[in-house]
Amino acid sequence: MAAPLDSSAKDLEAMLNATVPRLLRWFETLEDQPSHATECPPEHLAAFREPLPESGRPLEGLLDRLIDDVVPWSFNTAGPGYLAYVPGGGLPSTAVAELFAAITNRYAGVCAAAPVAVEIETQVLRWLCELMGMPKGALGVMTTGGSLSNFIGAVAARHDRLGEDLTGACAYVSSEIHHCMTKALRLAGIPSAGIRTVPVDDQFRLDPSALRALILEDRAAGKRPFLVCASAGTVNTGAIDPLTDIADLCADEDLWFHVDGAYGALFRLVPELEAPLRGVERADSLVLDPHKGLFLPYGTGVLLVKDLRALRAAHDADAAYLPPLNEGEEQVDFCNLSPELSRDWRGIRLWLPFMLHGIQAFRDALREKHELAIHAAEAIAQEPGVVLAHAPRLSLFAFRQTFEGLSLEQENRRNEDLLERINHHRRAMLTSTEIDGTFWLRVCVLHLRTHRERVDEALRIVREELRNPGG
């Protein structure tokens, strides 16, 4: 019998009773699941190219199909061996919050629609501002991730510093900036010629001297510098730009200071890691990704701003069919702080885990990932012929194997093969990057479930393959 669109409480209970045990059985096996499995047979994909069903099918069979035929064919981003890209982990308490938010279906885009739900989300943003050391009155908006956060920040900066006239606009990014920032600037209306790339030093950090020279050159040419974007942890090598020096320069030159801290800024929660991240608190806009540094499921980003008025001025809109909107800072309408009108209740994703676990649990987890990355990097660096791009500042590092007498192209091929052999074990998934034409293997330890035992297993695999270059 087809499931009705609307459900009684008894129907909902039956759906949950069918779903939860299957998820729990899958969850219990995470430790033993492969770190990745993406070579899906064509016939398996073809089985999902099916006609739109005219009538419904039993839930149990559909759930089994999801668990057995969909979830396994992927990067295992929920498992402890996922050391690729920038992991998060899928905090279970956030899943409970998501379920609560989805079933109650509260609209949190306008304060008048759900004042307490919006207050919870606003308080989460206040907590994040406090943790980042931002000044009193700073606030922001929760987003779907770093890409949208960077875009909103770029729009706010453009509106605040340039107004309606974008003639000669120049924004400055390092050669190591995340690609979503240059994309955000283009979407914000800045032409490619106005997105100026600043060289990095030998530690892959934006060079303030080169930045200043480029700004002076552009001003002399009649252009209009308005924004500098720095990184609090790049995704290529984990480098942290000299944030305080860049903040000083932006203050001297009256430029908007934007920090992409999607990967690394939340490590500021760990007291001993605060020093390299000093300067994030001076940002006009700061991007965080709780689905990275706070281990939440994908789809949770944050933009914090020093002056909420600048964010509101860039996105403010009204319509006769909307309830009265707020102009203050105590009660905010998130629809006037970003491009989104329709949005889910995002604040509960962080509010419930913060309240349930306490912030110290997150500090401890971040400290553990930092220590594990140092342990892994030191162990790999001891292998003959291995070089690191640099030691991990936070929890990310890149390494490669060198070979005497080989050309760069030959070495690159050897390292590509090394990565393939390591990942073929399916117990740990690493990724790669390229720096000045050189291929590097890349490790990022930031998974909720990655602990010493799994890192040591990954190290055994890496050592085995390093010592067997012929495969």
N, C-alpha and C positions, 0 to 999 in steps of 0.2 A: 504494500500500500504506500502511495506517495506521501511524503512528509508535507504537512500543511505549512504554508508560509508563516503563519503565526503559530506560536506554541503555547501550550498551557505550562504551568509550573511542573506538572508531571512529565510532559514531553521534554522540557528542558533537562529535567533530572535524568531522563532516559538517555538523552544525547550525551550528557556529561558522564554518565555511568558507562557508556560505550567508548567514549573518547579517552578518559583519564587512564584506565588500566593499560590501554595500548601505548600511550605516551610514557607511562611509568616503565613498562617493559623495555621500550626503546631507550629510555634515559638510563636504565640500569646497565646497559651494555656499552655506554659511551667509551669507556676505557679500552674496550677491545675492538671498537669499530675502526676501519681504516681512516687515515687522515684525509684522504681524498679518493674519489672514484668518479671520474668524469668521462671516461671512454665508453659512453653509453652506446649500445648497438643500434644501428639505424632502425631495425625492426621494432625495438623497444620504443623509440620516439614515435614511430609511425602508428603504434597502437593508441597513441593519445590524439591522433588526428581523426577524431571520430565525429559523427553527426551530432548536432545539438539534440539532447534528449527531449522528446515530447512529454514524457512522464518521468517521474522520479524513480530512484533506485534505493535499495536498503542502505542505511547508513553504515552498518558494520562492514559491508563489502567495500564501500568507498574509503573508509578509514584504513582498512587493510591495504588497499591499493596505494594510498598515500605513504604509509609506513614502509611498504615492501618495494614499491616500484618508482617512487618519486624521491623521497628523502635520501636514500643511499647514493643516488647518482649526483654527486655534488662535492665541493669542498666541504669537509666536515667542520664547519665553523663553530660547532658546539662542543668539539672534542679537544682533549688536552694536547694532541699532537699538532694542532694548527698553529704553526709558528710563521705563517705567511702573511703578507700584506701588513695590516695592523689589526690584530684580533680583538675581540671583545669577550664574548662567551655566552651571552644569553642568561642573565641572572634570573633564577627561578622566581624570586619574589616579584620581579617585574612582570612575569607572565601572569601572576595572580592579579596584579594591578591592571594589566591590559584586559583581562577577562572582566574584571569589575567595571572598567571604563566602557568596554564594548556593550555589555549587557545593560547597564544603566543608561548609556548613550547620552551623556550630558554634553551640551555644546558649550565650549569654553572660549569661543572667539570673542564674545561680548560679555562684559561683566554682568549686565542686567539679566542675562539668560541663566546664569549659574554663579551667583556672587561668591559662594563659599568655595566652589571648585576653582574659580579663577583666583581666589585668595590663596588657596593651596599652591597653585602654580606660581603665583607671584612670590610667595614665601620661598619656594625652591630657588627661584632666581636670586632673591636676596641672599640666601645661604651661599650660593655659588659666587656672588660678588664678594661676600665676606671671605670665603676661602681663597679667592684670587687676590685679596688685598685691595680691591677697588674702593674708591672714595664713597662716602655716604651720598646717597641719591642715585648711585649707579643702578641700573636694572637691565632689562633686555627682553628677549623673547625666545621661546623654545621652538625648534624647527625640526625638519626631518633629517638633518645632518649637516656636516661641514660645508658642503657645496652650497646649499641654500643659505646658510649662515654667512658665508663669505659674500654671496651675492647681495644679501640685504645690507651688509656692512659697506660694500662698495657703493650701493645706491645712496645710503645715508651720507657717506663721505662726499660723493659727487654733488648731491643736493646742497649740503652744508657749505662746501667750499667753492663750488662753481655756479650754483643756481641753474638757470635755464640755458646758459651759454656754455657750450662745451668746446669752444674754439681753443685750440692749442693745449688741451688738457693733457697732463702727463702724470702717470702713476708709476711707482718704482717697486720692482719685485726682484728677488735674487734669482740667479740661474738655477737654484735648487728649490724654488717655490713649488708647491703642489699645483698641478695643472688646473685644478678647479678655480684657483684664484685668477689666473689669466682669463679663463672662460667667464668668470663672474664679471670681470672688468669689461670684457667685450659686450656681454649682455647688458651691462649698465650703460652702454653707449660710448665707451672709450675706444677709439680706433686702435688697431694693432700698432700703428706707428707711435701712439701715445703711451703704450705699455712698455716701459723702459726696463731692460734687464741689467741688473747690477752684478758685477763679478763677485765671486766668493774667494775667501782666503784658502790656505792649505788645509784648513779644518772644515771646509765646505760651508762657512758662515758668511753671510753678507758682509761686504767690506765697507765700513762707514766712510772711509776716505774716498773710495771710488764713488760712493753714493753722493757725497757732498759735491764732488767734482762734476758729476753728471747733472745734478740740480742746478749748479751755477751755470753750466754750459747751456742748459735749456732755458733758464731765465734770460741769459744774454741773447738767445735766439728769439726772444719774444714769446716763449711758450709759458704755460701756466701749470707748474707743478702743484699737486693738491693732495697726494696720498703716498705714503710709504707702507708697504706690507712686509712685516718681518715674520719669521717662523720660530715658534717655540717647540722645536722638534720637527725636522723634516722627515718625510717618509722614505727618502733615498738612503740617508746615512744616519739619521737621528740627530743631526747637527742643530744646535741652538744658536740663533743669531745673537750678537751682542746687543741685547734689548735695551739696556740702560743708555748705551752710547747712541743708539738709533732714536730713542725717546728724546734725548737731549737735542739731537740734530733736528728732529721734527718740531720741537719747541722753538728752537732758534729760527727755523725757516717757516714757521706757521703752517705746518703740514699736518694732515690727519694721520695719526699713528694707528695702523691696523695690525693686529697680531693674529696670525693663524696658529692657534694652539690646539687644533683638533686632535692631534696625536699626543702632544707632550705636556700641555699646560697643566693638566690635572695632577701631574706628579708634584706640583707645588704643595699638595696636601702633605707630602712627606717632609718633615722639617729639614732633614739633611740634604734634600734636593731643592730647597727653596732658593739657594744662592745662584745657581746657574740660570734660574728662571726669573731672577729679579728684573723688574722692568715691565712684566705683564700688567701689573697694577696701574701703570701709567697709560695704557692703551686707550685711545678714543673708542675703539671697538675691539673686542676679543672673542674669538671663536673657540668653543669647546665642543667635544664630541663625547657625551656620556656613554654612547655605545662603543667607545673605545676605552677611555681611561676609567670609567666607572662600571664597565663590564655589562652594560645593558644590551638588550637585543637591538638589532639594526633599526634605524629610523628615529633616533633621538639625538638631536643637535641643539646647540645653544649659541646665541649671540648676546654678549653683554656689551653695554655701552656706558660710557662715562656720563653722558648727558642724554637722558631719555627724550628731551625735547627735539634733538636733532633726528632721532629715529622716527618720532611721530611726525615731524614736519615733512619727512621724505615719503611717508606712506599714508598720511591722513586722507580719509575720504568719508563721505557721509551719504546717506540716502534716506528718502522719506519712509521707506519700509523698515528701516532699522530702529531698534529702541534707542533712547537717548544715550549718547556716548560720553565717556568721561574724559576730562582733560588733565586730571591730576596725576600724581605719581603713586598714591596709596592704592587707588583702584584703577586698573588699566583695562583697556579693550585691546586684546592682542591683534584683532583684525586691523588696527590702525598702527601696528608696529612692523608689519610684514606684508607681502603681497597676498597672503591668504585671508579669505573670509571664512570659508568652510574649513574647519580644522578639528581634530580630535582633542580629547582631554589629555594632553601630554604630561602635565605636571604630576599626575598620580604615578607615572612610571618611575619618578625619582623620589617623590614624597614617601611612598610606602616603603621602599628599600632603606631610605635614610632613617625613617622612624623605626623600622623593624630591626635593622642591623646596627645602627649608629655609625657615625663617620669614622670612628677608629678602625672598624673592620675594613673600610676601604683604604685607609692609610696603610694598614698592615699588608693588605694584598698588593698594593702598588710597590711597597718596599720589597716584598718578596720577588716581584717580577724584575725589579732593578737588580737585585742581588743575583738572581738566576741568570740574567743576561751577562753580568760581569763574569760569573762562574763559567758560562759557556764560551764567552769570548776568550778568556784567559786559557781555557783548555784547548781551544782550536788553534790559538796563536802559538802554542808550544809545538805544533806539528811541523816537521821540516818543510820548508818551501811555502808556508802559508803566511800571508800578510793580511792585516786588517786595514780597512779604510781609516778607521780610528777606533779607539776604545769606546764602548757604549756610554753615552752621557746619561741615558735614561734606561731604555730596555731594547734598543735596536742597534744592530751593527751589521756591517758587510765585510766579507772576507773572500779571498781567492787563493788559488794554488798557482805558484809560479814554477816555471820549468826552464832550466838553463839551456840556451841554444835554440829556443823556439821563438818564432815571430809572435807578435801580439795576436794576430789572427789565429794562429795555431793554439796559443794559450787560451784564447777565448773559447775555442771549440772544446778544449779539454775541460774547461770549467763548466761549460754548458752540459757536457756529458756527465761531469761530476754531480751536478744538480739533479739531472735525470736519474742517475743511479741512487742517490740518496732518497729521492721521493718515491722511487720504485718500491722501496720497502713498505711504504704506506703507513709507517708508524709516526712519522713527522713530516710535515709539509713545509718546505722552505720555498722562497721565491728568489727573484733575481732583480738586478738593476744594472744600468750602464752609466759609467762615469767617464767622460772624455774618451769614448770609444772602447773602454775596458769593461769586460763582463765581470760582475761580482755576484756572489751568492749572498743572500740577505736573510737574516734571522731577526724576528721580532717576538719577544717574550712578553705577551700582554694578555694571555688567556686566563680567564677565571680559574680554569681547571688544570692549568699547567703548573706542575710542582716539580721538585727536585728529581724524583724518580723518573718522570718522563723526559726531562732535560738530559739526564744522564744516559737514558736509553738512546735519545737522539744523538748524543755525543759519541756513543759507541758506534752507531751507524756511520756518522761522519768520519770518524777515525778509520774505520774499516775501508771506506771508499777512497779516502785520501791516500791510503797506503796501497791501494790497488788501482792505479791510474789506468790500467788497461781494461778494467771492467771484468 
